Amino acid sequence: MSEIRRITVVGAGQMGAGIAQTAAVGGFDVTLSDVAPRQLEQAVSGIEASLAKLTEKGRLDEATRDAALERIQTAAEPADADLLIEAATENVELKLRIFAQLDEVAGDGAILASNTSSIPITRLAAATKRPQQVVGMHFMNPVPLMQLVEVIRGLETSDETVTSVVAAAEAMGKTVAEANDYPGFISNRILVPMINEAVYCLMEGVGDRESIDTVMKLGMNHPMGPLTLADLIGLDTCLAIMEVLHDGLGDDKYRPCPLLRSYVAAGRLGRKSGRGFYEY
């Protein structure tokens, strides 16, 4: 097993910033990279605010907070590390380009991981010369608060790679669930069809948005209803995952709801656009 000490996170959006923060709190030296300087500035500000809030609530002490901030560097281009985690937008061609780039940047022993929520790890690994060292590392949103990391084996991912990544995730305070490389993995193969069915219920007038969410919150003890959760995830992301499931498994039960398609086409993407199934 190769020991992981340095981590590069590629993509300074909400997920990338959360991964960088969690890794730094876990004791890793982190480089957060993004081609957009403004995005990096926003990510660092968000990390500072998040750590301050956790300290205020007593979940971190001041020494841990300060040490974590000191461990985070930013860069326009990805830096070599023991583990490089891609956290870019859920777009296949973009991720393939990033993995080809990381394969050139990273040293021979480095592990390349993707935070993808649905894109096949085997396909991403094929863009590199080290498929045995490519793995899925699917963090949940918001990363600093959610305990689960789904570790996904591609067709050629080695046991050593998985062991190293599991150890790194556990050092970040996460609980790991291992999955194999099938469309949607475990989490989204179960979650996103549930969200899709909730959208069908809304489209067909089975209930209004509040009633649908209330049934799942109070009847099934979910922390938030599926439509609220879809707004948090992003309706465009939910649609992309449904399309991966539908294309990859060829089963009509994974057909995206037409209302979901309409909302995405209208730019109603959820919290990030200010309007989805709810207004923000």
C-alpha positions as a printed NumPy array, in Angstrom:
array([[  0.   ,   0.   ,   0.   ],
       [  1.369,   3.435,  -0.967],
       [  1.   ,   6.031,   1.759],
       [ -0.897,   9.17 ,   0.786],
       [  0.337,  12.458,   2.249],
       [ -0.157,  15.027,  -0.497],
       [ -3.458,  15.518,  -2.302],
       [ -4.334,  17.651,  -5.309],
       [ -7.999,  18.504,  -5.873],
       [ -8.896,  19.573,  -9.417],
       [-11.927,  21.851,  -9.602],
       [-12.702,  24.509,  -6.973],
       [-16.477,  24.343,  -7.044],
       [-18.611,  23.375,  -4.068],
       [-17.499,  19.74 ,  -4.086],
       [-13.832,  20.43 ,  -4.776],
       [-13.624,  23.033,  -2.026],
       [-15.343,  20.657,   0.385],
       [-12.938,  17.833,  -0.459],
       [ -9.933,  20.14 ,  -0.047],
       [-11.201,  21.32 ,   3.341],
       [-11.909,  17.792,   4.572],
       [ -8.518,  16.528,   3.421],
       [ -6.708,  19.421,   5.119],
       [ -8.565,  18.846,   8.393],
       [ -7.553,  15.18 ,   8.074],
       [ -3.898,  16.174,   8.067],
       [ -3.093,  16.063,   4.346],
       [ -1.191,  18.767,   2.455],
       [ -3.601,  19.957,  -0.226],
       [ -3.302,  21.84 ,  -3.507],
       [ -6.657,  23.073,  -4.829],
       [ -6.451,  23.861,  -8.542],
       [ -8.784,  25.588, -10.966],
       [ -8.301,  27.456, -14.23 ],
       [-10.513,  30.321, -12.956],
       [ -8.762,  32.582, -10.389],
       [-12.087,  33.951,  -9.172],
       [-13.315,  30.422,  -8.466],
       [-10.248,  29.737,  -6.351],
       [-10.795,  32.946,  -4.365],
       [-14.411,  32.018,  -3.699],
       [-13.407,  28.488,  -2.696],
       [-10.837,  29.696,  -0.157],
       [-13.333,  32.19 ,   1.302],
       [-15.919,  29.418,   1.54 ],
       [-13.457,  27.077,   3.268],
       [-12.524,  29.782,   5.787],
       [-16.201,  30.444,   6.544],
       [-16.978,  26.722,   6.851],
       [-14.076,  26.088,   9.227],
       [-15.051,  29.119,  11.308],
       [-18.607,  27.796,  11.595],
       [-17.421,  24.321,  12.615],
       [-15.133,  25.902,  15.235],
       [-17.965,  28.065,  16.544],
       [-20.13 ,  24.968,  16.947],
       [-17.366,  23.144,  18.822],
       [-16.77 ,  20.528,  16.134],
       [-13.196,  21.771,  15.578],
       [-10.744,  23.468,  17.905],
       [ -8.915,  26.605,  16.83 ],
       [ -5.559,  24.856,  16.469],
       [ -7.029,  22.273,  14.065],
       [ -8.758,  25.022,  12.078],
       [ -5.582,  27.081,  11.746],
       [ -3.46 ,  24.065,  10.829],
       [ -5.969,  23.031,   8.139],
       [ -5.893,  26.477,   6.543],
       [ -2.098,  26.414,   6.462],
       [ -2.136,  23.066,   4.633],
       [ -4.185,  24.394,   1.689],
       [ -2.48 ,  25.943,  -1.33 ],
       [ -4.082,  27.037,  -4.596],
       [ -2.802,  26.772,  -8.157],
       [ -4.039,  27.389, -11.682],
       [ -2.696,  24.024, -12.878],
       [ -2.794,  20.618, -11.142],
       [  0.298,  19.722,  -9.128],
       [  1.842,  16.299,  -8.687],
       [  0.724,  14.537,  -5.501],
       [  0.243,  11.065,  -4.046],
       [ -3.495,  11.297,  -4.776],
       [ -5.105,  13.565,  -7.38 ],
       [ -8.879,  13.922,  -7.085],
       [-10.858,  15.294, -10.028],
       [-13.946,  17.236,  -8.929],
       [-14.981,  18.975, -12.144],
       [-18.435,  19.378, -13.668],
       [-20.254,  16.121, -14.489],
       [-19.254,  16.156, -18.165],
       [-17.645,  13.1  , -19.746],
       [-15.459,  14.871, -22.309],
       [-14.191,  17.381, -19.741],
       [-13.296,  14.631, -17.283],
       [-11.536,  12.601, -19.974],
       [ -9.387,  15.628, -20.845],
       [ -8.57 ,  16.21 , -17.181],
       [ -7.59 ,  12.575, -16.625],
       [ -5.29 ,  12.615, -19.636],
       [ -3.699,  15.79 , -18.229],
       [ -3.35 ,  14.348, -14.717],
       [ -1.734,  11.232, -16.128],
       [  1.014,  13.438, -17.593],
       [  1.42 ,  15.602, -14.454],
       [  1.411,  12.849, -11.831],
       [  4.377,  10.699, -10.833],
       [  4.429,   6.985, -11.588],
       [  3.11 ,   5.95 ,  -8.17 ],
       [  0.32 ,   8.527,  -7.965],
       [ -3.339,   7.517,  -7.751],
       [ -5.946,   9.317,  -9.847],
       [ -9.477,   9.506,  -8.437],
       [-12.737,  10.949,  -9.706],
       [-15.535,  12.414,  -7.617],
       [-17.963,  11.591, -10.428],
       [-21.435,  10.618,  -9.312],
       [-22.181,   8.402, -12.318],
       [-19.585,   8.428, -15.127],
       [-17.884,   5.012, -15.513],
       [-14.509,   4.833, -13.786],
       [-13.303,   2.317, -16.376],
       [-13.921,   4.859, -19.138],
       [-11.961,   7.559, -17.294],
       [ -9.149,   5.096, -16.567],
       [ -8.866,   4.331, -20.279],
       [ -7.747,   7.936, -20.867],
       [ -4.615,   7.188, -18.828],
       [ -1.601,   4.879, -18.955],
       [ -2.265,   3.723, -15.367],
       [ -5.779,   2.202, -15.259],
       [ -4.822,   0.073, -12.253],
       [ -4.233,   3.327, -10.311],
       [ -7.575,   4.963, -11.196],
       [-10.512,   4.79 ,  -8.796],
       [-13.808,   6.48 ,  -8.009],
       [-13.965,   8.523,  -4.82 ],
       [-17.537,   9.783,  -4.625],
       [-17.994,  12.225,  -1.753],
       [-21.452,  13.301,  -0.618],
       [-22.621,  16.931,  -0.498],
       [-21.882,  18.88 ,   1.701],
       [-18.526,  17.131,   1.979],
       [-17.445,  18.474,   5.413],
       [-20.682,  17.232,   7.027],
       [-21.566,  14.019,   5.182],
       [-19.738,  10.951,   6.456],
       [-19.978,   8.66 ,   3.423],
       [-17.412,   8.203,   0.666],
       [-18.302,   5.711,  -2.047],
       [-15.107,   4.11 ,  -3.402],
       [-15.626,   2.615,  -6.856],
       [-13.416,   0.015,  -8.504],
       [-12.936,   0.297, -12.254],
       [-12.409,  -2.858, -14.277],
       [ -8.622,  -2.7  , -13.762],
       [ -8.357,  -0.89 , -10.411],
       [ -5.852,  -2.716,  -8.223],
       [ -6.448,  -3.865,  -4.658],
       [ -3.485,  -1.741,  -3.567],
       [ -5.095,   1.39 ,  -5.024],
       [ -8.366,   0.72 ,  -3.239],
       [ -6.592,   0.015,   0.055],
       [ -4.655,   3.297,  -0.152],
       [ -7.731,   5.362,  -1.022],
       [ -9.848,   3.745,   1.696],
       [ -7.134,   4.557,   4.235],
       [ -7.028,   8.182,   3.043],
       [-10.807,   8.533,   3.251],
       [-10.836,   7.091,   6.755],
       [ -8.076,   9.513,   7.791],
       [-10.456,  12.274,   6.684],
       [-13.006,  10.908,   9.146],
       [-15.178,   9.26 ,   6.487],
       [-16.906,   5.899,   6.358],
       [-16.287,   4.027,   3.102],
       [-18.735,   1.931,   1.102],
       [-17.129,   0.036,  -1.786],
       [-18.937,  -0.312,  -5.11 ],
       [-18.191,  -1.799,  -8.495],
       [-18.278,   0.158, -11.731],
       [-21.903,  -0.072, -12.876],
       [-24.042,   2.907, -13.941],
       [-24.876,   5.105, -10.949],
       [-22.762,   2.924,  -8.63 ],
       [-24.762,   2.177,  -5.432],
       [-25.772,   5.627,  -4.244],
       [-27.235,   7.181,  -7.366],
       [-28.643,   3.975,  -8.792],
       [-30.984,   4.011,  -5.789],
       [-31.297,   7.735,  -5.038],
       [-31.82 ,   9.369,  -8.425],
       [-34.63 ,   7.058,  -9.635],
       [-36.426,   7.914,  -6.374],
       [-36.027,  11.617,  -7.168],
       [-37.195,  10.96 , -10.734],
       [-40.304,   9.179,  -9.444],
       [-41.039,  12.142,  -7.164],
       [-40.897,  14.415, -10.228],
       [-43.341,  12.087, -12.02 ],
       [-45.667,  12.37 ,  -9.011],
       [-45.498,  16.149,  -9.309],
       [-46.014,  16.129, -13.093],
       [-48.99 ,  13.753, -12.884],
       [-50.632,  15.701, -10.064],
       [-50.394,  12.908,  -7.505],
       [-49.447,  15.608,  -4.987],
       [-47.959,  19.074,  -4.78 ],
       [-44.277,  19.638,  -4.027],
       [-44.798,  20.166,  -0.301],
       [-46.91 ,  17.025,   0.081],
       [-44.431,  14.866,  -1.83 ],
       [-41.537,  16.074,   0.294],
       [-43.515,  15.8  ,   3.537],
       [-44.436,  12.17 ,   2.861],
       [-40.789,  11.227,   2.431],
       [-39.594,  13.285,   5.4  ],
       [-42.199,  12.205,   7.931],
       [-43.258,   8.856,   6.484],
       [-39.828,   7.518,   5.524],
       [-37.711,   9.576,   7.965],
       [-35.603,  11.212,   5.248],
       [-33.841,  14.397,   6.41 ],
       [-35.214,  16.275,   3.397],
       [-37.755,  15.528,   0.708],
       [-36.664,  14.34 ,  -2.769],
       [-37.628,  17.558,  -4.549],
       [-35.735,  19.688,  -2.022],
       [-32.792,  17.315,  -2.358],
       [-32.919,  17.555,  -6.161],
       [-32.711,  21.337,  -5.877],
       [-29.666,  20.962,  -3.629],
       [-27.92 ,  18.497,  -5.974],
       [-28.837,  20.478,  -9.105],
       [-31.556,  19.404, -11.524],
       [-29.065,  19.328, -14.397],
       [-26.907,  16.9  , -12.425],
       [-29.93 ,  14.733, -11.599],
       [-30.877,  14.645, -15.278],
       [-27.325,  13.771, -16.326],
       [-27.259,  10.842, -13.893],
       [-30.667,   9.599, -15.076],
       [-29.398,   9.675, -18.662],
       [-26.302,   7.673, -17.646],
       [-28.556,   5.09 , -15.969],
       [-30.967,   4.98 , -18.912],
       [-28.206,   4.666, -21.512],
       [-26.009,   2.327, -19.501],
       [-28.692,  -0.103, -18.355],
       [-31.132,   0.204, -21.269],
       [-34.173,  -0.099, -19.02 ],
       [-37.187,   2.218, -19.407],
       [-37.606,   2.407, -15.645],
       [-34.662,   4.834, -15.727],
       [-36.304,   7.15 , -18.29 ],
       [-35.928,  10.784, -17.107],
       [-39.221,  12.482, -16.316],
       [-40.239,  14.999, -19.033],
       [-40.887,  17.629, -16.344],
       [-37.285,  17.268, -15.152],
       [-36.087,  17.838, -18.719],
       [-38.336,  20.906, -19.014],
       [-37.036,  22.472, -15.805],
       [-33.428,  21.993, -16.915],
       [-34.178,  23.429, -20.365],
       [-35.754,  26.461, -18.682],
       [-32.678,  27.015, -16.537],
       [-34.474,  26.055, -13.333],
       [-31.545,  24.114, -11.898],
       [-32.254,  24.394,  -8.165],
       [-30.417,  26.351,  -5.506],
       [-27.516,  27.305,  -7.745],
       [-29.805,  29.153, -10.18 ],
       [-32.191,  30.505,  -7.538],
       [-35.144,  28.43 ,  -8.712],
       [-35.89 ,  24.751,  -9.17 ],
       [-38.884,  22.986,  -7.68 ],
       [-38.715,  25.725,  -5.037],
       [-37.634,  29.371,  -5.113],
       [-34.458,  30.515,  -3.309]])
